[in-house]
Amino acid sequence: MQIERRLGSSPRARKQCLTEANCPDIFELTDGRFLIIGADVTADAKSILPEDAGIGPNERAVIVGREVLTDARSDIPSS
């Protein structure tokens, strides 16, 4: 697994990572997948997911703030 590039601004540029905590981020990997750093909300998310969705044993649900995703919008590839 290798990072190709960051999508959007760095957490420090968004003034979200002034310490070692609260550093949400989005990266595109060289294989086309995305690495997302956010708050782990897996336990809470399981009870609100629709019936046709699930979180596998090797998966985690994470939350990133709206500003993280909107800041990355122009960097997200369309295909």
N, CA, C and O atoms as a Maestro MAE file, in Angstrom:
{
 s_m_m2io_version
 :::
 2.0.0
}

f_m_ct {
 s_m_title
 :::
 protein
 m_atom[316] {
  # First column is atom index #
  i_m_mmod_type
  r_m_x_coord
  r_m_y_coord
  r_m_z_coord
  i_m_residue_number
  s_m_chain_name
  s_m_pdb_residue_name
  s_m_pdb_atom_name
  i_m_atomic_number
  :::
  1 25 0.850 -1.169 0.000 1 A "MET " " N  " 7
  2 3 0.000 0.000 0.000 1 A "MET " " CA " 6
  3 2 0.901 1.239 0.000 1 A "MET " " C  " 6
  4 15 1.786 1.381 0.843 1 A "MET " " O  " 8
  5 25 0.653 2.136 -0.970 2 A "GLN " " N  " 7
  6 3 1.414 3.375 -1.051 2 A "GLN " " CA " 6
  7 2 0.484 4.538 -1.376 2 A "GLN " " C  " 6
  8 15 -0.488 4.384 -2.116 2 A "GLN " " O  " 8
  9 25 0.793 5.687 -0.820 3 A "ILE " " N  " 7
  10 3 -0.006 6.884 -1.064 3 A "ILE " " CA " 6
  11 2 0.434 7.529 -2.369 3 A "ILE " " C  " 6
  12 15 1.620 7.770 -2.596 3 A "ILE " " O  " 8
  13 25 -0.545 7.801 -3.217 4 A "GLU " " N  " 7
  14 3 -0.308 8.513 -4.472 4 A "GLU " " CA " 6
  15 2 -0.342 10.025 -4.225 4 A "GLU " " C  " 6
  16 15 0.538 10.764 -4.666 4 A "GLU " " O  " 8
  17 25 -1.402 10.469 -3.495 5 A "ARG " " N  " 7
  18 3 -1.552 11.903 -3.238 5 A "ARG " " CA " 6
  19 2 -2.607 12.158 -2.174 5 A "ARG " " C  " 6
  20 15 -3.443 11.302 -1.887 5 A "ARG " " O  " 8
  21 25 -2.553 13.335 -1.603 6 A "ARG " " N  " 7
  22 3 -3.570 13.791 -0.638 6 A "ARG " " CA " 6
  23 2 -4.687 14.455 -1.428 6 A "ARG " " C  " 6
  24 15 -4.435 15.150 -2.412 6 A "ARG " " O  " 8
  25 25 -5.914 14.239 -0.994 7 A "LEU " " N  " 7
  26 3 -7.053 14.926 -1.591 7 A "LEU " " CA " 6
  27 2 -7.431 16.085 -0.674 7 A "LEU " " C  " 6
  28 15 -7.716 15.878 0.505 7 A "LEU " " O  " 8
  29 25 -7.435 17.282 -1.205 8 A "GLY " " N  " 7
  30 3 -7.738 18.459 -0.414 8 A "GLY " " CA " 6
  31 2 -6.515 18.952 0.348 8 A "GLY " " C  " 6
  32 15 -5.392 18.502 0.121 8 A "GLY " " O  " 8
  33 25 -6.760 19.874 1.243 9 A "SER " " N  " 7
  34 3 -5.689 20.487 2.037 9 A "SER " " CA " 6
  35 2 -5.294 19.594 3.198 9 A "SER " " C  " 6
  36 15 -6.047 18.704 3.593 9 A "SER " " O  " 8
  37 25 -4.115 19.833 3.740 10 A "SER " " N  " 7
  38 3 -3.674 19.083 4.912 10 A "SER " " CA " 6
  39 2 -4.489 19.511 6.134 10 A "SER " " C  " 6
  40 15 -5.029 20.616 6.160 10 A "SER " " O  " 8
  41 25 -4.580 18.644 7.144 11 A "PRO " " N  " 7
  42 3 -5.298 19.021 8.358 11 A "PRO " " CA " 6
  43 2 -4.733 20.297 8.995 11 A "PRO " " C  " 6
  44 15 -5.487 21.109 9.532 11 A "PRO " " O  " 8
  45 25 -3.433 20.470 8.938 12 A "ARG " " N  " 7
  46 3 -2.841 21.700 9.505 12 A "ARG " " CA " 6
  47 2 -3.291 22.927 8.735 12 A "ARG " " C  " 6
  48 15 -3.554 23.971 9.331 12 A "ARG " " O  " 8
  49 25 -3.382 22.813 7.420 13 A "ALA " " N  " 7
  50 3 -3.849 23.944 6.604 13 A "ALA " " CA " 6
  51 2 -5.305 24.269 6.908 13 A "ALA " " C  " 6
  52 15 -5.715 25.428 6.841 13 A "ALA " " O  " 8
  53 25 -6.099 23.223 7.249 14 A "ARG " " N  " 7
  54 3 -7.499 23.443 7.623 14 A "ARG " " CA " 6
  55 2 -7.621 23.812 9.094 14 A "ARG " " C  " 6
  56 15 -8.726 23.998 9.604 14 A "ARG " " O  " 8
  57 25 -6.479 23.919 9.778 15 A "LYS " " N  " 7
  58 3 -6.414 24.234 11.211 15 A "LYS " " CA " 6
  59 2 -7.174 23.208 12.056 15 A "LYS " " C  " 6
  60 15 -7.855 23.555 13.020 15 A "LYS " " O  " 8
  61 25 -7.039 21.922 11.664 16 A "GLN " " N  " 7
  62 3 -7.691 20.842 12.394 16 A "GLN " " CA " 6
  63 2 -6.697 19.956 13.122 16 A "GLN " " C  " 6
  64 15 -7.103 19.111 13.920 16 A "GLN " " O  " 8
  65 25 -5.433 20.121 12.874 17 A "CYS " " N  " 7
  66 3 -4.450 19.218 13.467 17 A "CYS " " CA " 6
  67 2 -3.339 20.026 14.107 17 A "CYS " " C  " 6
  68 15 -2.218 20.066 13.601 17 A "CYS " " O  " 8
  69 25 -3.646 20.656 15.196 18 A "LEU " " N  " 7
  70 3 -2.651 21.459 15.881 18 A "LEU " " CA " 6
  71 2 -1.913 20.633 16.918 18 A "LEU " " C  " 6
  72 15 -0.890 21.063 17.451 18 A "LEU " " O  " 8
  73 25 -2.435 19.441 17.204 19 A "THR " " N  " 7
  74 3 -1.788 18.492 18.105 19 A "THR " " CA " 6
  75 2 -1.750 17.151 17.385 19 A "THR " " C  " 6
  76 15 -1.952 17.097 16.172 19 A "THR " " O  " 8
  77 25 -1.496 16.079 18.109 20 A "GLU " " N  " 7
  78 3 -1.491 14.743 17.493 20 A "GLU " " CA " 6
  79 2 -2.901 14.166 17.352 20 A "GLU " " C  " 6
  80 15 -3.057 13.047 16.863 20 A "GLU " " O  " 8
  81 25 -3.916 14.900 17.766 21 A "ALA " " N  " 7
  82 3 -5.294 14.408 17.701 21 A "ALA " " CA " 6
  83 2 -6.095 15.220 16.685 21 A "ALA " " C  " 6
  84 15 -5.709 16.326 16.307 21 A "ALA " " O  " 8
  85 25 -7.202 14.656 16.259 22 A "ASN " " N  " 7
  86 3 -8.149 15.329 15.369 22 A "ASN " " CA " 6
  87 2 -7.493 15.744 14.053 22 A "ASN " " C  " 6
  88 15 -7.463 16.924 13.704 22 A "ASN " " O  " 8
  89 25 -6.971 14.757 13.335 23 A "CYS " " N  " 7
  90 3 -6.286 15.026 12.064 23 A "CYS " " CA " 6
  91 2 -6.957 14.279 10.910 23 A "CYS " " C  " 6
  92 15 -6.297 13.476 10.252 23 A "CYS " " O  " 8
  93 25 -8.250 14.515 10.640 24 A "PRO " " N  " 7
  94 3 -8.909 13.805 9.548 24 A "PRO " " CA " 6
  95 2 -8.243 14.135 8.214 24 A "PRO " " C  " 6
  96 15 -7.809 15.263 7.980 24 A "PRO " " O  " 8
  97 25 -8.173 13.128 7.346 25 A "ASP " " N  " 7
  98 3 -7.462 13.309 6.084 25 A "ASP " " CA " 6
  99 2 -7.963 12.290 5.065 25 A "ASP " " C  " 6
  100 15 -8.531 11.264 5.437 25 A "ASP " " O  " 8
  101 25 -7.753 12.572 3.789 26 A "ILE " " N  " 7
  102 3 -8.137 11.659 2.709 26 A "ILE " " CA " 6
  103 2 -6.965 11.538 1.747 26 A "ILE " " C  " 6
  104 15 -6.408 12.542 1.304 26 A "ILE " " O  " 8
  105 25 -6.593 10.298 1.427 27 A "PHE " " N  " 7
  106 3 -5.501 10.029 0.499 27 A "PHE " " CA " 6
  107 2 -5.965 9.072 -0.592 27 A "PHE " " C  " 6
  108 15 -6.768 8.173 -0.341 27 A "PHE " " O  " 8
  109 25 -5.455 9.270 -1.801 28 A "GLU " " N  " 7
  110 3 -5.658 8.298 -2.872 28 A "GLU " " CA " 6
  111 2 -4.432 7.408 -2.887 28 A "GLU " " C  " 6
  112 15 -3.302 7.893 -2.839 28 A "GLU " " O  " 8
  113 25 -4.658 6.090 -2.955 29 A "LEU " " N  " 7
  114 3 -3.563 5.133 -2.988 29 A "LEU " " CA " 6
  115 2 -3.173 4.833 -4.429 29 A "LEU " " C  " 6
  116 15 -3.940 5.101 -5.353 29 A "LEU " " O  " 8
  117 25 -1.993 4.283 -4.617 30 A "THR " " N  " 7
  118 3 -1.504 4.000 -5.969 30 A "THR " " CA " 6
  119 2 -2.371 2.983 -6.709 30 A "THR " " C  " 6
  120 15 -2.363 2.944 -7.940 30 A "THR " " O  " 8
  121 25 -3.121 2.157 -5.966 31 A "ASP " " N  " 7
  122 3 -3.987 1.172 -6.622 31 A "ASP " " CA " 6
  123 2 -5.398 1.694 -6.872 31 A "ASP " " C  " 6
  124 15 -6.268 0.936 -7.300 31 A "ASP " " O  " 8
  125 25 -5.639 2.998 -6.607 32 A "GLY " " N  " 7
  126 3 -6.940 3.603 -6.876 32 A "GLY " " CA " 6
  127 2 -7.893 3.620 -5.696 32 A "GLY " " C  " 6
  128 15 -8.929 4.282 -5.749 32 A "GLY " " O  " 8
  129 25 -7.560 2.900 -4.627 33 A "ARG " " N  " 7
  130 3 -8.406 2.938 -3.429 33 A "ARG " " CA " 6
  131 2 -8.119 4.219 -2.659 33 A "ARG " " C  " 6
  132 15 -7.196 4.965 -2.990 33 A "ARG " " O  " 8
  133 25 -8.934 4.469 -1.610 34 A "PHE " " N  " 7
  134 3 -8.779 5.662 -0.803 34 A "PHE " " CA " 6
  135 2 -8.550 5.288 0.649 34 A "PHE " " C  " 6
  136 15 -9.179 4.369 1.173 34 A "PHE " " O  " 8
  137 25 -7.651 6.004 1.288 35 A "LEU " " N  " 7
  138 3 -7.368 5.855 2.709 35 A "LEU " " CA " 6
  139 2 -7.969 7.076 3.398 35 A "LEU " " C  " 6
  140 15 -7.620 8.212 3.075 35 A "LEU " " O  " 8
  141 25 -8.870 6.838 4.348 36 A "ILE " " N  " 7
  142 3 -9.534 7.937 5.047 36 A "ILE " " CA " 6
  143 2 -9.219 7.841 6.530 36 A "ILE " " C  " 6
  144 15 -9.425 6.800 7.154 36 A "ILE " " O  " 8
  145 25 -8.719 8.933 7.085 37 A "ILE " " N  " 7
  146 3 -8.455 9.018 8.520 37 A "ILE " " CA " 6
  147 2 -9.590 9.820 9.141 37 A "ILE " " C  " 6
  148 15 -9.832 10.970 8.774 37 A "ILE " " O  " 8
  149 25 -10.272 9.198 10.079 38 A "GLY " " N  " 7
  150 3 -11.385 9.861 10.750 38 A "GLY " " CA " 6
  151 2 -11.666 9.192 12.077 38 A "GLY " " C  " 6
  152 15 -10.973 8.253 12.467 38 A "GLY " " O  " 8
  153 25 -12.665 9.668 12.758 39 A "ALA " " N  " 7
  154 3 -13.045 9.112 14.053 39 A "ALA " " CA " 6
  155 2 -13.729 7.762 13.854 39 A "ALA " " C  " 6
  156 15 -14.666 7.659 13.062 39 A "ALA " " O  " 8
  157 25 -13.277 6.734 14.556 40 A "ASP " " N  " 7
  158 3 -13.869 5.391 14.471 40 A "ASP " " CA " 6
  159 2 -15.219 5.403 15.184 40 A "ASP " " C  " 6
  160 15 -15.293 5.579 16.400 40 A "ASP " " O  " 8
  161 25 -16.278 5.213 14.408 41 A "VAL " " N  " 7
  162 3 -17.638 5.191 14.967 41 A "VAL " " CA " 6
  163 2 -18.331 3.861 14.665 41 A "VAL " " C  " 6
  164 15 -19.558 3.787 14.610 41 A "VAL " " O  " 8
  165 25 -17.533 2.821 14.472 42 A "THR " " N  " 7
  166 3 -18.057 1.519 14.070 42 A "THR " " CA " 6
  167 2 -19.152 1.020 14.992 42 A "THR " " C  " 6
  168 15 -20.212 0.607 14.522 42 A "THR " " O  " 8
  169 25 -18.920 1.049 16.277 43 A "ALA " " N  " 7
  170 3 -19.904 0.519 17.232 43 A "ALA " " CA " 6
  171 2 -21.234 1.266 17.135 43 A "ALA " " C  " 6
  172 15 -22.296 0.644 17.157 43 A "ALA " " O  " 8
  173 25 -21.183 2.564 17.031 44 A "ASP " " N  " 7
  174 3 -22.411 3.363 16.945 44 A "ASP " " CA " 6
  175 2 -23.086 3.239 15.587 44 A "ASP " " C  " 6
  176 15 -24.314 3.261 15.504 44 A "ASP " " O  " 8
  177 25 -22.303 3.109 14.525 45 A "ALA " " N  " 7
  178 3 -22.845 3.074 13.172 45 A "ALA " " CA " 6
  179 2 -23.617 1.793 12.878 45 A "ALA " " C  " 6
  180 15 -24.572 1.813 12.101 45 A "ALA " " O  " 8
  181 25 -23.220 0.687 13.483 46 A "LYS " " N  " 7
  182 3 -23.874 -0.596 13.182 46 A "LYS " " CA " 6
  183 2 -25.379 -0.548 13.418 46 A "LYS " " C  " 6
  184 15 -26.141 -1.158 12.668 46 A "LYS " " O  " 8
  185 25 -25.804 0.152 14.427 47 A "SER " " N  " 7
  186 3 -27.237 0.174 14.760 47 A "SER " " CA " 6
  187 2 -28.050 1.104 13.860 47 A "SER " " C  " 6
  188 15 -29.279 1.041 13.880 47 A "SER " " O  " 8
  189 25 -27.409 1.957 13.082 48 A "ILE " " N  " 7
  190 3 -28.171 2.884 12.239 48 A "ILE " " CA " 6
  191 2 -28.057 2.574 10.748 48 A "ILE " " C  " 6
  192 15 -28.679 3.247 9.927 48 A "ILE " " O  " 8
  193 25 -27.273 1.569 10.396 49 A "LEU " " N  " 7
  194 3 -27.113 1.227 8.986 49 A "LEU " " CA " 6
  195 2 -28.394 0.647 8.400 49 A "LEU " " C  " 6
  196 15 -29.148 -0.023 9.106 49 A "LEU " " O  " 8
  197 25 -28.648 0.897 7.122 50 A "PRO " " N  " 7
  198 3 -29.800 0.268 6.475 50 A "PRO " " CA " 6
  199 2 -29.622 -1.253 6.438 50 A "PRO " " C  " 6
  200 15 -28.513 -1.760 6.610 50 A "PRO " " O  " 8
  201 25 -30.690 -1.950 6.219 51 A "GLU " " N  " 7
  202 3 -30.688 -3.411 6.242 51 A "GLU " " CA " 6
  203 2 -29.725 -4.019 5.222 51 A "GLU " " C  " 6
  204 15 -29.167 -5.091 5.457 51 A "GLU " " O  " 8
  205 25 -29.531 -3.343 4.102 52 A "ASP " " N  " 7
  206 3 -28.672 -3.900 3.051 52 A "ASP " " CA " 6
  207 2 -27.223 -3.422 3.141 52 A "ASP " " C  " 6
  208 15 -26.482 -3.520 2.164 52 A "ASP " " O  " 8
  209 25 -26.811 -2.907 4.295 53 A "ALA " " N  " 7
  210 3 -25.434 -2.458 4.508 53 A "ALA " " CA " 6
  211 2 -24.867 -3.164 5.727 53 A "ALA " " C  " 6
  212 15 -25.608 -3.585 6.615 53 A "ALA " " O  " 8
  213 25 -23.563 -3.289 5.762 54 A "GLY " " N  " 7
  214 3 -22.932 -3.931 6.904 54 A "GLY " " CA " 6
  215 2 -21.474 -3.521 7.020 54 A "GLY " " C  " 6
  216 15 -20.895 -2.967 6.087 54 A "GLY " " O  " 8
  217 25 -20.895 -3.799 8.168 55 A "ILE " " N  " 7
  218 3 -19.485 -3.516 8.416 55 A "ILE " " CA " 6
  219 2 -18.827 -4.852 8.705 55 A "ILE " " C  " 6
  220 15 -19.122 -5.501 9.709 55 A "ILE " " O  " 8
  221 25 -17.926 -5.258 7.807 56 A "GLY " " N  " 7
  222 3 -17.254 -6.541 7.950 56 A "GLY " " CA " 6
  223 2 -16.269 -6.552 9.103 56 A "GLY " " C  " 6
  224 15 -15.933 -5.499 9.644 56 A "GLY " " O  " 8
  225 25 -15.803 -7.734 9.484 57 A "PRO " " N  " 7
  226 3 -14.883 -7.857 10.614 57 A "PRO " " CA " 6
  227 2 -13.571 -7.094 10.429 57 A "PRO " " C  " 6
  228 15 -12.943 -6.696 11.410 57 A "PRO " " O  " 8
  229 25 -13.160 -6.891 9.195 58 A "ASN " " N  " 7
  230 3 -11.917 -6.148 8.935 58 A "ASN " " CA " 6
  231 2 -12.172 -4.711 8.492 58 A "ASN " " C  " 6
  232 15 -11.269 -4.051 7.978 58 A "ASN " " O  " 8
  233 25 -13.396 -4.223 8.688 59 A "GLU " " N  " 7
  234 3 -13.765 -2.876 8.271 59 A "GLU " " CA " 6
  235 2 -14.109 -2.013 9.483 59 A "GLU " " C  " 6
  236 15 -14.481 -2.526 10.538 59 A "GLU " " O  " 8
  237 25 -13.981 -0.706 9.320 60 A "ARG " " N  " 7
  238 3 -14.355 0.262 10.346 60 A "ARG " " CA " 6
  239 2 -15.119 1.385 9.676 60 A "ARG " " C  " 6
  240 15 -14.799 1.772 8.552 60 A "ARG " " O  " 8
  241 25 -16.118 1.906 10.348 61 A "ALA " " N  " 7
  242 3 -16.836 3.094 9.886 61 A "ALA " " CA " 6
  243 2 -16.163 4.301 10.520 61 A "ALA " " C  " 6
  244 15 -15.948 4.344 11.732 61 A "ALA " " O  " 8
  245 25 -15.835 5.271 9.693 62 A "VAL " " N  " 7
  246 3 -15.202 6.487 10.210 62 A "VAL " " CA " 6
  247 2 -16.010 7.707 9.776 62 A "VAL " " C  " 6
  248 15 -16.705 7.692 8.760 62 A "VAL " " O  " 8
  249 25 -15.894 8.744 10.564 63 A "ILE " " N  " 7
  250 3 -16.536 10.015 10.248 63 A "ILE " " CA " 6
  251 2 -15.459 11.057 10.043 63 A "ILE " " C  " 6
  252 15 -14.507 11.161 10.816 63 A "ILE " " O  " 8
  253 25 -15.635 11.833 8.973 64 A "VAL " " N  " 7
  254 3 -14.814 13.025 8.768 64 A "VAL " " CA " 6
  255 2 -15.780 14.194 8.661 64 A "VAL " " C  " 6
  256 15 -16.907 14.039 8.190 64 A "VAL " " O  " 8
  257 25 -15.342 15.339 9.093 65 A "GLY " " N  " 7
  258 3 -16.195 16.523 9.028 65 A "GLY " " CA " 6
  259 2 -16.511 16.929 7.595 65 A "GLY " " C  " 6
  260 15 -15.765 16.614 6.668 65 A "GLY " " O  " 8
  261 25 -17.593 17.609 7.433 66 A "ARG " " N  " 7
  262 3 -18.032 18.073 6.121 66 A "ARG " " CA " 6
  263 2 -16.929 18.861 5.409 66 A "ARG " " C  " 6
  264 15 -16.733 18.708 4.203 66 A "ARG " " O  " 8
  265 25 -16.210 19.706 6.159 67 A "GLU " " N  " 7
  266 3 -15.182 20.547 5.552 67 A "GLU " " CA " 6
  267 2 -14.048 19.724 4.950 67 A "GLU " " C  " 6
  268 15 -13.415 20.154 3.986 67 A "GLU " " O  " 8
  269 25 -13.790 18.547 5.511 68 A "VAL " " N  " 7
  270 3 -12.737 17.680 4.972 68 A "VAL " " CA " 6
  271 2 -13.130 17.193 3.580 68 A "VAL " " C  " 6
  272 15 -12.330 17.253 2.647 68 A "VAL " " O  " 8
  273 25 -14.350 16.717 3.446 69 A "LEU " " N  " 7
  274 3 -14.809 16.188 2.166 69 A "LEU " " CA " 6
  275 2 -15.034 17.295 1.140 69 A "LEU " " C  " 6
  276 15 -14.668 17.130 -0.023 69 A "LEU " " O  " 8
  277 25 -15.622 18.409 1.540 70 A "THR " " N  " 7
  278 3 -15.844 19.486 0.577 70 A "THR " " CA " 6
  279 2 -14.521 20.095 0.120 70 A "THR " " C  " 6
  280 15 -14.404 20.521 -1.029 70 A "THR " " O  " 8
  281 25 -13.523 20.142 1.004 71 A "ASP " " N  " 7
  282 3 -12.212 20.642 0.626 71 A "ASP " " CA " 6
  283 2 -11.538 19.709 -0.387 71 A "ASP " " C  " 6
  284 15 -10.771 20.166 -1.235 71 A "ASP " " O  " 8
  285 25 -11.821 18.416 -0.303 72 A "ALA " " N  " 7
  286 3 -11.219 17.426 -1.198 72 A "ALA " " CA " 6
  287 2 -12.000 17.268 -2.507 72 A "ALA " " C  " 6
  288 15 -11.516 16.626 -3.439 72 A "ALA " " O  " 8
  289 25 -13.178 17.835 -2.583 73 A "ARG " " N  " 7
  290 3 -14.077 17.624 -3.733 73 A "ARG " " CA " 6
  291 2 -13.390 17.796 -5.077 73 A "ARG " " C  " 6
  292 15 -13.548 16.946 -5.953 73 A "ARG " " O  " 8
  293 25 -12.641 18.854 -5.265 74 A "SER " " N  " 7
  294 3 -12.044 19.108 -6.584 74 A "SER " " CA " 6
  295 2 -10.924 18.117 -6.918 74 A "SER " " C  " 6
  296 15 -10.536 17.995 -8.079 74 A "SER " " O  " 8
  297 25 -10.406 17.413 -5.913 75 A "ASP " " N  " 7
  298 3 -9.328 16.432 -6.136 75 A "ASP " " CA " 6
  299 2 -9.847 15.013 -6.342 75 A "ASP " " C  " 6
  300 15 -9.070 14.130 -6.706 75 A "ASP " " O  " 8
  301 25 -11.131 14.771 -6.121 76 A "ILE " " N  " 7
  302 3 -11.686 13.426 -6.253 76 A "ILE " " CA " 6
  303 2 -11.897 13.110 -7.737 76 A "ILE " " C  " 6
  304 15 -12.627 13.823 -8.426 76 A "ILE " " O  " 8
  305 25 -11.262 12.050 -8.226 77 A "PRO " " N  " 7
  306 3 -11.395 11.724 -9.639 77 A "PRO " " CA " 6
  307 2 -12.815 11.255 -9.974 77 A "PRO " " C  " 6
  308 15 -13.498 10.675 -9.130 77 A "PRO " " O  " 8
  309 25 -13.246 11.508 -11.197 78 A "SER " " N  " 7
  310 3 -14.592 11.104 -11.605 78 A "SER " " CA " 6
  311 2 -14.638 9.642 -12.026 78 A "SER " " C  " 6
  312 15 -15.722 9.064 -12.107 78 A "SER " " O  " 8
  313 25 -13.496 9.034 -12.293 79 A "SER " " N  " 7
  314 3 -13.488 7.609 -12.644 79 A "SER " " CA " 6
  315 2 -12.233 6.950 -12.143 79 A "SER " " C  " 6
  316 15 -12.044 5.751 -12.343 79 A "SER " " O  " 8
  :::
 }
 m_bond[315] {
  # First column is bond index #
  i_m_from
  i_m_to
  i_m_order
  :::
  1 1 2 1
  2 2 3 1
  3 3 4 2
  4 3 5 1
  5 5 6 1
  6 6 7 1
  7 7 8 2
  8 7 9 1
  9 9 10 1
  10 10 11 1
  11 11 12 2
  12 11 13 1
  13 13 14 1
  14 14 15 1
  15 15 16 2
  16 15 17 1
  17 17 18 1
  18 18 19 1
  19 19 20 2
  20 19 21 1
  21 21 22 1
  22 22 23 1
  23 23 24 2
  24 23 25 1
  25 25 26 1
  26 26 27 1
  27 27 28 2
  28 27 29 1
  29 29 30 1
  30 30 31 1
  31 31 32 2
  32 31 33 1
  33 33 34 1
  34 34 35 1
  35 35 36 2
  36 35 37 1
  37 37 38 1
  38 38 39 1
  39 39 40 2
  40 39 41 1
  41 41 42 1
  42 42 43 1
  43 43 44 2
  44 43 45 1
  45 45 46 1
  46 46 47 1
  47 47 48 2
  48 47 49 1
  49 49 50 1
  50 50 51 1
  51 51 52 2
  52 51 53 1
  53 53 54 1
  54 54 55 1
  55 55 56 2
  56 55 57 1
  57 57 58 1
  58 58 59 1
  59 59 60 2
  60 59 61 1
  61 61 62 1
  62 62 63 1
  63 63 64 2
  64 63 65 1
  65 65 66 1
  66 66 67 1
  67 67 68 2
  68 67 69 1
  69 69 70 1
  70 70 71 1
  71 71 72 2
  72 71 73 1
  73 73 74 1
  74 74 75 1
  75 75 76 2
  76 75 77 1
  77 77 78 1
  78 78 79 1
  79 79 80 2
  80 79 81 1
  81 81 82 1
  82 82 83 1
  83 83 84 2
  84 83 85 1
  85 85 86 1
  86 86 87 1
  87 87 88 2
  88 87 89 1
  89 89 90 1
  90 90 91 1
  91 91 92 2
  92 91 93 1
  93 93 94 1
  94 94 95 1
  95 95 96 2
  96 95 97 1
  97 97 98 1
  98 98 99 1
  99 99 100 2
  100 99 101 1
  101 101 102 1
  102 102 103 1
  103 103 104 2
  104 103 105 1
  105 105 106 1
  106 106 107 1
  107 107 108 2
  108 107 109 1
  109 109 110 1
  110 110 111 1
  111 111 112 2
  112 111 113 1
  113 113 114 1
  114 114 115 1
  115 115 116 2
  116 115 117 1
  117 117 118 1
  118 118 119 1
  119 119 120 2
  120 119 121 1
  121 121 122 1
  122 122 123 1
  123 123 124 2
  124 123 125 1
  125 125 126 1
  126 126 127 1
  127 127 128 2
  128 127 129 1
  129 129 130 1
  130 130 131 1
  131 131 132 2
  132 131 133 1
  133 133 134 1
  134 134 135 1
  135 135 136 2
  136 135 137 1
  137 137 138 1
  138 138 139 1
  139 139 140 2
  140 139 141 1
  141 141 142 1
  142 142 143 1
  143 143 144 2
  144 143 145 1
  145 145 146 1
  146 146 147 1
  147 147 148 2
  148 147 149 1
  149 149 150 1
  150 150 151 1
  151 151 152 2
  152 151 153 1
  153 153 154 1
  154 154 155 1
  155 155 156 2
  156 155 157 1
  157 157 158 1
  158 158 159 1
  159 159 160 2
  160 159 161 1
  161 161 162 1
  162 162 163 1
  163 163 164 2
  164 163 165 1
  165 165 166 1
  166 166 167 1
  167 167 168 2
  168 167 169 1
  169 169 170 1
  170 170 171 1
  171 171 172 2
  172 171 173 1
  173 173 174 1
  174 174 175 1
  175 175 176 2
  176 175 177 1
  177 177 178 1
  178 178 179 1
  179 179 180 2
  180 179 181 1
  181 181 182 1
  182 182 183 1
  183 183 184 2
  184 183 185 1
  185 185 186 1
  186 186 187 1
  187 187 188 2
  188 187 189 1
  189 189 190 1
  190 190 191 1
  191 191 192 2
  192 191 193 1
  193 193 194 1
  194 194 195 1
  195 195 196 2
  196 195 197 1
  197 197 198 1
  198 198 199 1
  199 199 200 2
  200 199 201 1
  201 201 202 1
  202 202 203 1
  203 203 204 2
  204 203 205 1
  205 205 206 1
  206 206 207 1
  207 207 208 2
  208 207 209 1
  209 209 210 1
  210 210 211 1
  211 211 212 2
  212 211 213 1
  213 213 214 1
  214 214 215 1
  215 215 216 2
  216 215 217 1
  217 217 218 1
  218 218 219 1
  219 219 220 2
  220 219 221 1
  221 221 222 1
  222 222 223 1
  223 223 224 2
  224 223 225 1
  225 225 226 1
  226 226 227 1
  227 227 228 2
  228 227 229 1
  229 229 230 1
  230 230 231 1
  231 231 232 2
  232 231 233 1
  233 233 234 1
  234 234 235 1
  235 235 236 2
  236 235 237 1
  237 237 238 1
  238 238 239 1
  239 239 240 2
  240 239 241 1
  241 241 242 1
  242 242 243 1
  243 243 244 2
  244 243 245 1
  245 245 246 1
  246 246 247 1
  247 247 248 2
  248 247 249 1
  249 249 250 1
  250 250 251 1
  251 251 252 2
  252 251 253 1
  253 253 254 1
  254 254 255 1
  255 255 256 2
  256 255 257 1
  257 257 258 1
  258 258 259 1
  259 259 260 2
  260 259 261 1
  261 261 262 1
  262 262 263 1
  263 263 264 2
  264 263 265 1
  265 265 266 1
  266 266 267 1
  267 267 268 2
  268 267 269 1
  269 269 270 1
  270 270 271 1
  271 271 272 2
  272 271 273 1
  273 273 274 1
  274 274 275 1
  275 275 276 2
  276 275 277 1
  277 277 278 1
  278 278 279 1
  279 279 280 2
  280 279 281 1
  281 281 282 1
  282 282 283 1
  283 283 284 2
  284 283 285 1
  285 285 286 1
  286 286 287 1
  287 287 288 2
  288 287 289 1
  289 289 290 1
  290 290 291 1
  291 291 292 2
  292 291 293 1
  293 293 294 1
  294 294 295 1
  295 295 296 2
  296 295 297 1
  297 297 298 1
  298 298 299 1
  299 299 300 2
  300 299 301 1
  301 301 302 1
  302 302 303 1
  303 303 304 2
  304 303 305 1
  305 305 306 1
  306 306 307 1
  307 307 308 2
  308 307 309 1
  309 309 310 1
  310 310 311 1
  311 311 312 2
  312 311 313 1
  313 313 314 1
  314 314 315 1
  315 315 316 2
  :::
 }
}
